[in-house]
Amino acid sequence: MPPLLSIIIPTRNRQKYAISTVESILNIQDPDLELVVQDNSTTGELGEYLRNTTDDERLVYHYNPRPVSMIDNFECAVRSSSGRYLCCIGDDDGLNPGILEVARQADEEGWDAVIPAINVVYYWPGSLGRGSTKKDPDDGVLHINPYSADISFADSESELRRLVRDGGLNYFLAGIPRLYHGIVSRTVLHAIYETTGSHFGGLSPDVYIAVASAGYAKKVVTVNYPLTILGACEASATAQSERGEHSGPLENAPHFQHREHYQWSTRVPCFYCVETIWADSMVAALTALGRHDLLREFNTTNLAAHCILYYPKYFPVIIRDMVRYFRETPTDLATGMVRFSHLIVHNFRNDVLKRYRARIWGTSGPPCTTYHNVRDIQEAMGILAGYLDQNNPEFMDSISNTKLEQGI
């Protein structure tokens, strides 16, 4: 019988972090776990280390020395797995061991996907760089945000439509299935493969597979409880964003490595940042699935207005692309530009109000718990496990006994 849960880790040239992550996951003593590591590094250092230090049969390690794109590395990783459910994380991330109990409940209830809260973040030592301060030093920082432990069903089709109408912004807040730091059944992934001939596309594998999964996952459960730790090492996109480095001219985007013939969507401004990479991958997924109904609703104007505010350096590029976009759509140029200007003012006003309220009233809710001098992801996982035992020890028992009313 195949294992219950496959943890998927595609990696390339980040051996130090990958070793810590692999060792921390294999420390979870559960036979229902499979760990798949797809290594595309320039050397076989990681594989040699693992061969010399572990004989754990739950580890599936594959090394491909030929450089491939991030998309292809993810594809190979998923195809090498055998679990009934899958969860993909980065080579600098970690797990809450309780993820196995949630996967068992999903298997028993026939859930297609589980969307957990992403409220635990670990910054590896050295990841914040010049963004660190005396108040938040760059010494290995673990943030654990409050959670409610609520469990509910999500309407992923409606959530996907809302995300599309928002121009693909705030993907992580949408109630759509996530293979990356979430749990998705193999049945859903197989349906995607049968339709498109692959599991991944676009430039962001996590966004592409999330959008694709939303069309096939019918029983989707949200759990306001952390099942993973989002890690950020020095070379990660998360850390680069914190340092203000994850944007630039489109031709400089690292996502294009080994994807020389990739066609960027005309619905997305031609520069790279987190939001435009997400949006382009979302459009790629909808196109591959033939979801022309949703493509017609994709809000390019709102995406561009957001980019004007947060990436003003690319104002000329965004304006040029919006003029071209309106000329290629039924909307006439004058009407489109008026609508675009209105959204810029609207978004600017909302942003100012949000900052003002935060300054006057502060943030609401319980404060974040922060730990310093956390040396690696293994230590971060240990701290998280202790925190969860102390603050909500009954959650894993309650989810095992939870019988959600169908059709919510």
GUMARFI-790627 format. One record per residue (C-alpha): x, z, y; residue in one letter. Coordinates in Angstrom, 2 decimals. Layout:
BEGIN
X|Z|Y|A .
...
//
This chain:
BEGIN
0.00|0.00|0.00|M .
1.41|-0.89|3.45|P .
2.34|1.96|5.81|P .
-0.23|3.22|8.25|L .
1.70|2.77|11.50|L .
4.59|0.48|12.40|S .
6.61|1.44|15.45|I .
8.13|-1.74|16.87|I .
11.36|-1.67|18.90|I .
12.85|-4.96|20.13|P .
16.31|-4.31|21.57|T .
19.29|-6.09|23.08|R .
22.64|-4.61|24.20|N .
21.38|-1.07|24.83|R .
22.88|0.55|21.75|Q .
23.33|4.02|23.24|K .
19.67|4.37|24.07|Y .
18.44|2.63|20.91|A .
20.43|4.99|18.68|I .
18.88|8.05|20.30|S .
15.39|6.55|20.08|T .
15.74|5.51|16.43|V .
17.13|8.89|15.38|E .
14.38|10.76|17.22|S .
11.63|8.72|15.52|I .
13.15|9.02|12.04|L .
13.16|12.80|12.57|N .
9.35|12.61|12.28|I .
8.80|13.52|8.65|Q .
5.81|11.37|7.79|D .
5.76|8.76|4.99|P .
3.01|6.79|6.76|D .
5.51|5.73|9.44|L .
7.47|2.48|9.49|E .
10.12|1.85|12.15|L .
11.01|-1.79|12.84|V .
14.09|-2.50|14.97|V .
14.65|-6.13|15.98|Q .
18.19|-6.35|17.37|D .
19.31|-9.35|19.43|N .
22.50|-7.78|20.77|S .
25.72|-9.70|21.19|T .
27.39|-7.46|18.61|T .
26.27|-5.78|15.39|G .
27.27|-2.33|16.64|E .
23.78|-0.86|16.33|L .
23.28|-2.12|12.79|G .
26.68|-0.84|11.68|E .
25.92|2.60|13.11|Y .
22.53|2.78|11.39|L .
23.94|1.66|8.03|R .
26.56|4.40|8.21|N .
24.24|7.19|9.31|T .
20.86|6.71|7.62|T .
19.39|5.54|4.34|D .
15.80|6.16|5.45|D .
13.63|3.60|3.65|E .
11.11|3.68|6.49|R .
13.60|1.87|8.74|L .
13.37|-1.93|8.83|V .
16.35|-3.31|10.73|Y .
16.92|-6.99|11.52|H .
19.82|-8.43|13.46|Y .
19.75|-11.87|15.02|N .
23.05|-12.75|16.72|P .
21.66|-15.97|18.25|R .
20.42|-15.24|21.79|P .
16.63|-15.59|22.06|V .
14.08|-14.84|24.76|S .
12.44|-11.47|25.07|M .
9.20|-13.09|23.90|I .
10.83|-14.43|20.74|D .
12.47|-11.08|20.02|N .
9.08|-9.35|20.22|F .
7.57|-12.03|17.99|E .
10.22|-11.53|15.31|C .
9.74|-7.76|15.46|A .
5.98|-7.91|14.88|V .
6.36|-10.43|12.05|R .
8.84|-8.08|10.33|S .
6.37|-5.19|10.33|S .
3.84|-4.32|7.64|S .
1.80|-1.42|9.06|G .
-1.98|-1.49|9.26|R .
-1.61|-0.41|12.89|Y .
1.23|-1.17|15.30|L .
2.72|0.42|18.40|C .
5.51|-1.19|20.38|C .
7.90|0.82|22.54|I .
11.17|0.14|24.32|G .
14.60|1.07|23.03|D .
14.77|3.88|25.61|D .
11.31|5.31|24.90|D .
10.04|8.11|22.68|G .
7.01|9.30|20.71|L .
4.71|12.25|20.44|N .
4.70|12.88|16.65|P .
0.94|13.38|16.95|G .
0.57|9.61|17.19|I .
0.35|9.53|13.38|L .
-2.74|11.74|13.39|E .
-4.41|9.49|15.93|V .
-3.55|6.44|13.80|A .
-5.09|8.12|10.75|R .
-8.28|8.78|12.65|Q .
-8.30|5.16|13.84|A .
-7.92|3.98|10.25|D .
-10.73|6.22|9.00|E .
-13.13|5.24|11.79|E .
-12.22|1.54|11.84|G .
-11.04|1.55|15.46|W .
-9.41|-1.69|16.56|D .
-7.25|-0.09|19.23|A .
-6.39|3.22|20.86|V .
-5.44|3.37|24.53|I .
-3.54|6.59|25.31|P .
-2.66|8.04|28.66|A .
0.76|7.04|30.00|I .
1.54|10.33|31.67|N .
4.94|11.32|30.31|V .
7.98|9.64|31.84|V .
11.65|10.30|31.09|Y .
14.41|9.10|33.42|Y .
17.68|8.95|31.52|W .
20.76|10.37|33.32|P .
22.06|7.77|35.74|G .
18.84|5.74|35.88|S .
17.71|6.61|39.40|L .
20.98|5.70|41.12|G .
20.70|5.69|44.87|R .
17.01|6.59|44.56|G .
17.88|10.14|43.48|S .
17.72|13.07|45.88|T .
18.55|16.78|45.89|K .
14.89|17.41|45.18|K .
14.85|14.92|42.30|D .
18.47|14.66|41.06|P .
19.63|11.97|38.68|D .
20.43|14.34|35.81|D .
17.94|13.35|33.14|G .
14.42|14.09|34.36|V .
11.26|14.49|32.26|L .
7.87|14.41|34.02|H .
4.76|15.54|32.14|I .
1.58|14.85|34.08|N .
-1.69|16.70|33.41|P .
-4.08|15.32|30.82|Y .
-7.67|16.15|29.91|S .
-7.64|15.29|26.17|A .
-10.94|13.42|26.64|D .
-11.87|10.77|24.06|I .
-14.25|7.88|24.76|S .
-15.00|4.26|23.92|F .
-13.95|1.44|26.24|A .
-15.58|-1.94|26.84|D .
-12.42|-4.04|26.79|S .
-14.19|-7.30|27.69|E .
-15.67|-5.78|30.84|S .
-12.36|-4.13|31.70|E .
-10.54|-7.43|31.26|L .
-13.00|-9.18|33.55|R .
-12.51|-6.49|36.19|R .
-8.74|-6.85|35.91|L .
-8.97|-10.63|36.31|V .
-11.21|-10.28|39.36|R .
-8.58|-7.96|40.85|D .
-5.84|-10.57|40.46|G .
-4.17|-8.78|37.57|G .
-3.21|-5.71|39.63|L .
-2.94|-2.25|38.06|N .
-2.73|-3.53|34.50|Y .
-1.78|-0.11|33.13|F .
-4.99|1.40|34.54|L .
-7.26|-1.13|32.86|A .
-9.15|-0.12|29.73|G .
-7.83|-2.94|27.59|I .
-5.88|-2.57|24.31|P .
-2.15|-2.13|24.66|R .
0.31|-2.81|21.89|L .
3.02|-1.53|24.23|Y .
2.68|2.27|24.30|H .
-0.69|2.02|22.57|G .
-2.06|1.39|19.07|I .
-3.55|-1.93|17.93|V .
-4.74|-2.90|14.46|S .
-3.08|-5.69|12.52|R .
-6.50|-7.30|12.17|T .
-6.58|-7.91|15.93|V .
-3.03|-9.28|15.99|L .
-3.82|-11.56|13.05|H .
-6.82|-12.97|14.92|A .
-4.63|-13.76|17.93|I .
-2.07|-15.46|15.70|Y .
-4.75|-17.52|13.97|E .
-6.00|-18.75|17.35|T .
-2.74|-19.43|19.18|T .
-0.07|-19.73|16.47|G .
1.91|-16.75|17.79|S .
1.42|-13.19|18.98|H .
3.21|-13.45|22.32|F .
3.62|-15.78|25.27|G .
4.03|-15.74|29.03|G .
6.98|-13.81|30.42|L .
5.78|-10.24|29.86|S .
5.07|-9.66|26.15|P .
3.20|-6.41|26.74|D .
0.79|-7.88|29.29|V .
0.23|-11.07|27.28|Y .
-0.64|-9.24|24.07|I .
-2.87|-6.75|25.94|A .
-4.95|-9.53|27.49|V .
-5.08|-11.42|24.18|A .
-6.12|-8.28|22.27|S .
-8.98|-7.56|24.66|A .
-10.80|-10.62|23.36|G .
-10.70|-9.48|19.72|Y .
-10.71|-5.67|19.75|A .
-14.32|-4.49|19.63|K .
-13.97|-0.78|18.84|K .
-11.53|0.45|21.46|V .
-10.96|4.16|22.07|V .
-9.29|5.73|25.09|T .
-7.50|9.04|24.62|V .
-6.43|10.94|27.70|N .
-3.48|12.36|25.85|Y .
0.16|11.23|25.67|P .
1.19|9.52|22.43|L .
4.47|8.13|23.75|T .
7.17|8.82|26.31|I .
7.86|6.03|28.77|L .
11.65|6.01|29.06|G .
13.65|4.56|31.93|A .
17.35|3.97|31.40|C .
19.61|2.49|34.06|E .
19.02|-1.11|32.94|A .
15.25|-0.82|32.43|S .
12.64|-2.57|34.56|A .
11.05|0.82|35.32|T .
14.27|2.20|36.77|A .
14.94|-1.04|38.65|Q .
11.50|-0.80|40.24|S .
12.17|2.81|41.26|E .
15.38|1.59|42.92|R .
13.59|-1.30|44.61|G .
15.54|-3.91|42.64|E .
12.86|-5.53|40.49|H .
11.98|-8.47|42.72|S .
13.58|-11.67|43.92|G .
13.46|-15.47|43.97|P .
11.74|-16.90|40.94|L .
14.86|-18.68|39.72|E .
16.66|-15.32|39.49|N .
14.05|-13.62|37.30|A .
15.71|-12.31|34.10|P .
12.50|-13.13|32.21|H .
13.48|-16.81|32.23|F .
16.53|-16.27|30.03|Q .
16.27|-18.70|27.11|H .
12.93|-19.92|28.53|R .
14.34|-22.75|30.66|E .
11.28|-25.00|30.29|H .
8.68|-22.33|31.03|Y .
5.98|-23.39|33.51|Q .
5.06|-20.77|36.12|W .
1.36|-20.67|36.94|S .
0.22|-22.29|40.19|T .
-2.25|-19.39|40.51|R .
0.61|-16.95|41.17|V .
2.96|-16.80|44.21|P .
6.39|-18.23|43.31|C .
8.63|-15.18|43.44|F .
9.13|-12.47|40.90|Y .
8.07|-8.84|41.07|C .
6.19|-6.60|38.68|V .
2.79|-7.81|39.87|E .
3.53|-11.55|39.76|T .
5.16|-11.38|36.31|I .
2.12|-9.52|35.04|W .
-0.27|-11.98|36.65|A .
1.52|-15.04|35.32|D .
1.53|-13.62|31.79|S .
-2.15|-12.79|32.10|M .
-2.93|-16.39|33.07|V .
-0.77|-17.62|30.17|A .
-2.74|-15.51|27.68|A .
-6.13|-16.60|29.02|L .
-4.99|-20.23|28.90|T .
-3.73|-19.95|25.30|A .
-7.03|-18.37|24.23|L .
-9.12|-20.98|26.03|G .
-10.76|-18.36|28.27|R .
-11.55|-20.77|31.08|H .
-14.48|-18.56|32.10|D .
-12.03|-15.82|33.06|L .
-9.46|-18.19|34.53|L .
-12.09|-19.35|37.03|R .
-12.53|-15.72|38.12|E .
-8.83|-14.93|38.51|F .
-8.41|-13.56|42.04|N .
-5.28|-15.28|43.30|T .
-6.20|-14.40|46.88|T .
-6.24|-10.64|46.23|N .
-2.94|-10.83|44.34|L .
-1.29|-12.72|47.22|A .
-2.70|-10.30|49.82|A .
-1.23|-7.39|47.86|H .
2.15|-9.15|47.66|C .
2.17|-9.78|51.43|I .
1.88|-6.03|52.04|L .
4.37|-4.81|49.46|Y .
6.87|-7.69|49.49|Y .
6.88|-8.91|53.12|P .
10.28|-10.52|52.59|K .
8.48|-13.28|50.70|Y .
5.86|-13.90|53.37|F .
6.84|-17.59|53.86|P .
6.75|-18.24|50.11|V .
3.37|-16.59|49.70|I .
1.80|-18.44|52.65|I .
3.18|-21.77|51.39|R .
1.80|-21.16|47.91|D .
-1.60|-20.07|49.20|M .
-1.95|-23.21|51.32|V .
-1.11|-25.29|48.25|R .
-3.50|-23.26|46.08|Y .
-6.46|-23.70|48.42|F .
-5.80|-27.42|48.70|R .
-5.96|-27.70|44.90|E .
-9.22|-25.76|44.54|T .
-12.80|-26.46|45.67|P .
-12.37|-23.88|48.46|T .
-11.43|-25.64|51.70|D .
-8.21|-24.52|53.37|L .
-9.77|-22.93|56.46|A .
-12.27|-20.84|54.50|T .
-9.61|-19.80|52.00|G .
-7.14|-18.68|54.66|M .
-9.83|-16.70|56.49|V .
-10.69|-14.91|53.25|R .
-6.98|-14.35|52.59|F .
-6.46|-12.82|56.06|S .
-9.47|-10.56|55.59|H .
-8.07|-9.24|52.30|L .
-4.69|-8.53|53.89|I .
-6.35|-6.43|56.61|V .
-8.66|-4.75|54.08|H .
-5.79|-3.83|51.72|N .
-3.60|-2.65|54.62|F .
-6.36|-0.39|55.91|R .
-6.95|1.10|52.45|N .
-3.24|1.68|51.97|D .
-2.92|3.45|55.33|V .
-5.95|5.62|54.58|L .
-4.58|6.54|51.16|K .
-1.22|7.55|52.62|R .
-2.92|9.51|55.41|Y .
-5.13|11.43|52.99|R .
-2.17|12.21|50.76|A .
-0.23|13.56|53.74|R .
-3.13|15.68|55.05|I .
-4.69|16.93|51.82|W .
-1.93|16.26|49.33|G .
-2.57|15.12|45.80|T .
-5.49|16.62|43.93|S .
-5.39|18.13|40.49|G .
-2.81|20.21|38.63|P .
0.83|19.54|39.51|P .
3.23|17.59|37.36|C .
5.58|19.63|35.15|T .
9.20|18.55|35.56|T .
12.24|19.31|33.44|Y .
15.82|18.61|34.53|H .
19.08|18.18|32.63|N .
17.34|16.48|29.69|V .
20.25|14.66|28.08|R .
18.46|12.09|25.89|D .
15.15|11.00|24.41|I .
15.51|13.31|21.40|Q .
15.60|16.32|23.68|E .
12.71|14.90|25.72|A .
10.60|14.56|22.55|M .
11.34|18.15|21.62|G .
10.31|19.40|25.06|I .
7.09|17.35|24.94|L .
6.19|18.68|21.49|A .
6.66|22.26|22.69|G .
4.66|21.60|25.84|Y .
1.74|20.13|23.89|L .
1.75|22.99|21.38|D .
1.62|25.51|24.19|Q .
-0.92|23.77|26.44|N .
-3.33|22.18|24.00|N .
-2.51|23.17|20.42|P .
-6.01|22.36|19.13|E .
-6.10|18.72|20.26|F .
-4.67|17.13|17.10|M .
-7.07|19.19|14.98|D .
-10.02|18.24|17.15|S .
-9.31|14.51|17.09|I .
-9.08|14.59|13.31|S .
-12.59|16.08|13.22|N .
-14.04|13.97|16.02|T .
-16.88|11.66|15.05|K .
-17.62|9.49|18.03|L .
-21.10|8.08|18.34|E .
-20.89|4.35|17.67|Q .
-21.77|1.88|20.40|G .
-20.80|4.06|23.39|I .
//
